[in-house]
Amino acid sequence: MNDDRDWYLGMGRAITRRDFINGAAVMVGGTLLGGATLSGSSAETEPHSQADYNPPKLIGLRGSHAGSFETAHSLRDGTFWNTAAPPIDTKEVYDLVVVGAGISGLSAAHFFQERVGKSARILILENHDDFGGHAKRNEFHLGGKLQLCNGGTFLIDSPTPYSSQADGLLKKLGIDPPRLDETTTDHKLYRSLGLQSAVFFNKEKFGSDKLLVGEPHGRRGSKSEKTRSWDDFLADAPLSEAVRRDIVRIEESKVDYMPGLSSAEKKARLAKISYRDFLLDVVKADPGVAAFYQTRTHGEWGVGIDAEPALDCWALGLPGFQGMHLDRGAAANMSYSAAGYANGGSYRYHFPDGNASIARLLVRNLIPEAVPGHTVEDVVTARVEYGRLDHSSSPIRLRLNSTVVAARNIGSPASAGEVEVTYAQGKQVSKVRAKGCVLACWNVMIPYLCPELPEKQKQALHYLVKVPLVYCSVGIRNWIAFQKLGIQSVSAPGGYWESISLNAPINIGDYHSPTSPNEPILLHLSRTPCKVGLPAREQHIAGRMELLVTSFEDFERKTRDQLARILAPGGFDPADDIQAITVNRWPHGYGYEYNPLFDPDWPEAERPNVVGRKKFGRITIANTDSGATAYSDVAIDQAHRAVQELVSE
């Protein structure tokens, strides 16, 4: 990118930047908005006792941040113990040690305390500088006003109704999703301002930049207010006449492309071909339509339509099936999400910070003095007292910046009465003992923590490759350009960021979202890196590698460039209007769902997630990987199962 373009984009403007070179953090310029400080290792330079310790305020490169993954990588590579100091015995003894302070780990601590009693001594160890796992919170102060965005897990939602355990826990925390959605979400604000969904065609993929406003219907869960034909919408698209004609046919025609077959027979065939092959080989559409639809499945499964079954895409409401006479409901050989949504799904609700509020409520439940307040409404603006998370006077302690490097049964697994857990904080290595341990971390790390596991179990734990993703929160000076262009959300099927949207308008407790385009606001951008043409798991591995080598400077430049190209016709100035950027990078993102195109149809007992989560002495496993999907209710359910395995003996 030339210097003139960088100057126009504002690459030299004073926003905080944290960059990475071979996994090490370096400051490359700028100052931090909001008064927080950045560091390469929070454990060493941001002790919890500091009054201004508040990780959600950090901007730059977050998610899997510097200091959170290096120890785990060295353990994986077999180099950690070559240079590690001898473990220090802290002499601490607990009833339970939980590895991982995500939704599953925090839920496990809750269920254990519920079963054993308030006097239960529990230690939760977390490798990141904040709790929540993927349920992270981005906190900004724009124009003197608090604004929040999710840095990971977006909303309360599931393909299946919440179980009695998961729903019961939400209710105990004060979370009633239908009530909250009705009373705190402003579903009419953007429509009242005439804002609609749009599609941005970029020149790299489609030959020229073009923004089309008023998509006839939006993605799942979001519909455009105005009724408009696809033929009218696509009239100015940089697409050939044949491609435009076939998109209209896919979207609007009611054609049975498999005449003579029953609904069950059609579903069986659709389960074994990709949606891309359905469009090109069955619908006989022009190959150019693939680029328009390619990323439609990214947000759900982390891969494009080349690697997702057509039947799953039918369940999510993608077009082309309206004349196929397919019976409602799930069928055999469907993914977890598709089968669940085909049967109806669950309730939905979005906190201003995503599911980070669930994590905050769980921490309040476990360590009340750490999160002031009493209601689901006040937790959103509560200031977490990080110095109270690991206090010696509390029966439950949450220790951040602590990467577990070993968990072993003391004695044989069959007769062990205790577990020894070893963890690293910077260069210091320590160990504690407990009557039991719940590993609520990622499956791929567990074989390195517990090398004594049976080989079959270790292989199963390695199978479930997490879905890489990156969410970007961008603070802008105002959203007048969105108003002038008449847009609220933009899908960009060929762009670096696949979706861009104004932050959801939610008003809860003392938190109030912007209502005027003259006010600052946050934008939510998402990208799922993948490699078209490979099997799903291999696409996730390739995407992870991409994220690990992408610097913050590259993220920033691509962000500024894409926003400028979309919004400049509305008067947007990337240099002046962008005030802050937080990139939430998750190389190990959401839990993997089995893909009917690539994964065997195992019997339930032989599925890798079931084999992998098997109890090992006094060690149990709880995470979304154990449920082979990526939803918060599954994280809670797996926590409940893992605790039951420990306490039922």
HUJO-V757524 format. One record per pair of residues at least 12 apart in sequence whose C-alpha atoms are under 7 Angstrom apart, sorted by the first residue. I is the first residue (numbers start at 1). GAP is how many residues later the second one is. If there is no record, write none. Layout:
i/gap
I/GAP
I/GAP
//
This chain:
i/gap
8/567
9/551
9/552
9/565
9/566
10/564
10/565
11/546
13/562
14/16
14/17
15/15
15/16
15/17
15/564
15/565
16/13
16/14
16/15
16/16
16/43
16/44
17/12
17/13
17/43
17/535
18/42
18/43
18/534
19/532
19/533
19/534
20/531
23/43
24/42
25/15
25/41
34/107
36/16
36/21
36/22
38/20
40/26
40/27
41/25
41/26
42/87
43/358
43/382
43/383
48/338
48/339
49/338
55/74
55/75
56/81
56/82
56/83
57/81
57/82
57/83
59/522
59/523
60/521
60/522
60/523
61/491
61/521
61/522
61/523
61/524
62/520
62/521
62/522
62/523
63/521
63/522
63/523
64/521
64/522
68/59
68/60
68/333
71/332
75/330
75/373
76/372
85/343
85/344
86/343
87/342
87/343
87/344
88/341
88/342
88/343
89/341
89/342
89/343
90/340
90/341
90/342
91/341
92/340
92/341
93/339
93/340
93/341
94/27
94/28
94/29
94/339
94/340
94/341
95/25
95/26
95/27
95/339
95/340
95/341
96/25
96/26
96/27
96/338
96/339
96/340
96/341
97/25
97/26
97/27
97/337
97/339
97/340
97/341
98/25
98/26
98/27
98/339
98/340
98/341
98/342
99/25
99/26
99/27
99/339
99/340
99/341
99/342
100/24
100/25
100/26
100/339
100/340
100/341
101/23
101/24
101/25
101/30
101/31
101/32
102/29
102/30
102/31
102/32
102/33
103/29
103/30
103/256
103/529
103/532
103/533
104/336
104/518
104/519
104/531
104/532
104/535
105/335
105/534
106/256
107/529
107/532
108/531
108/532
108/535
110/256
111/529
111/532
112/531
119/276
120/275
121/274
121/275
122/273
122/274
122/275
123/273
123/274
123/275
124/273
124/274
124/275
125/273
125/274
125/275
125/277
126/273
126/274
126/275
126/276
126/277
127/273
127/274
127/275
127/276
128/272
128/273
129/271
129/272
130/270
132/224
132/227
134/18
134/19
135/16
135/17
135/18
135/219
135/220
135/221
136/14
136/15
136/16
136/220
137/12
137/13
137/14
137/216
137/219
138/12
138/13
138/215
142/378
143/377
148/204
148/205
149/203
149/204
149/205
149/324
150/203
150/204
151/320
151/433
152/319
153/201
153/202
154/196
154/200
154/201
155/193
155/194
155/195
155/196
155/199
155/200
156/192
156/193
156/194
156/199
157/189
157/190
157/191
157/192
158/187
158/188
158/473
159/178
159/181
159/182
159/186
159/187
160/180
160/185
160/186
161/184
161/185
162/184
162/471
165/472
166/467
166/470
166/471
173/188
174/201
174/202
175/201
177/170
177/171
177/172
178/169
181/168
184/322
184/323
184/324
185/320
185/321
185/322
186/319
186/320
190/298
191/34
194/292
195/288
195/291
195/292
195/293
196/17
196/18
196/28
196/29
196/290
196/291
196/292
196/293
197/16
197/17
197/18
197/21
197/27
197/290
197/291
197/292
197/293
198/13
198/14
198/15
198/16
198/17
198/289
198/291
198/292
198/293
199/12
199/13
199/14
199/291
199/292
199/293
200/12
200/290
200/291
200/292
200/366
201/291
201/293
202/292
202/293
205/289
206/32
207/31
208/30
210/27
211/355
213/274
214/12
215/18
216/12
216/13
216/14
220/97
230/18
231/17
242/44
243/43
243/45
243/46
246/39
246/40
247/42
250/69
250/70
251/68
251/69
254/68
254/69
255/68
255/69
256/67
256/68
257/25
257/26
257/67
263/62
263/63
263/64
267/44
270/39
270/40
270/41
271/38
271/39
271/40
271/62
271/63
271/325
272/37
272/325
273/36
273/37
274/31
274/32
274/33
274/34
274/35
274/36
275/30
275/31
275/33
275/34
275/35
275/38
276/14
276/29
276/30
278/32
291/202
292/201
294/199
295/198
298/230
302/165
302/226
303/227
303/233
306/226
306/227
307/228
307/229
309/287
309/288
312/22
312/23
312/26
315/23
315/26
315/27
316/22
316/25
328/14
329/13
329/14
330/12
330/13
333/263
334/262
335/258
335/259
335/260
335/261
336/257
352/154
357/22
357/23
360/19
361/18
366/30
367/22
367/29
369/19
370/14
370/15
370/16
370/18
370/19
371/12
371/13
371/14
377/131
377/132
378/131
381/129
381/130
401/24
402/21
402/22
402/23
403/20
403/21
403/22
404/18
404/19
404/20
405/17
405/18
405/19
405/44
406/15
406/16
406/17
406/43
406/44
407/12
407/13
407/14
407/15
407/42
407/43
408/12
408/13
408/42
409/208
409/209
413/203
413/204
413/205
414/203
416/201
416/202
417/18
417/201
418/15
418/16
418/17
418/18
418/200
419/14
419/15
419/16
419/17
419/18
419/199
420/12
420/13
420/14
421/12
436/182
436/183
436/210
437/181
437/182
437/183
438/181
438/182
438/183
438/184
438/204
439/181
439/182
439/183
440/181
440/182
440/183
441/182
442/181
443/18
443/19
443/182
444/17
444/18
457/154
457/155
458/154
460/148
460/149
460/151
460/152
461/147
461/148
461/151
463/145
464/128
464/161
465/72
465/75
465/127
466/74
466/122
466/123
466/124
466/125
466/126
467/73
467/121
467/122
467/123
467/124
467/125
468/60
468/61
468/72
468/75
468/76
468/118
468/119
468/120
468/121
468/122
469/58
469/59
469/60
469/116
469/117
469/118
469/120
470/56
470/57
470/58
470/113
470/114
470/115
470/116
471/54
471/55
471/56
471/112
471/113
471/114
472/52
472/53
472/54
472/110
472/111
472/112
473/49
473/50
473/51
473/52
473/108
473/109
473/110
474/48
474/49
474/50
474/106
474/107
474/108
475/46
475/47
475/48
475/103
475/104
475/105
475/106
476/44
476/45
476/46
476/101
476/102
476/103
477/42
477/43
477/44
477/100
477/101
477/102
478/39
478/40
478/41
478/42
478/43
479/38
479/39
479/41
479/42
480/37
480/38
481/86
481/89
481/90
481/91
482/88
483/34
484/86
485/85
488/13
488/14
489/12
489/13
496/31
497/28
497/29
497/30
498/28
498/29
499/26
499/27
500/23
500/24
500/25
500/26
501/22
501/23
501/24
502/20
502/21
502/22
503/19
503/20
503/21
529/14
530/12
530/13
531/12
535/63
544/43
544/44
547/40
548/39
560/14
590/40
591/33
591/34
591/37
591/38
591/39
592/33
592/36
592/37
592/38
593/35
593/36
594/34
609/16
609/17
609/18
609/19
610/16
613/13
618/28
620/22
621/21
622/16
622/17
622/20
623/12
623/15
623/16
626/12
//
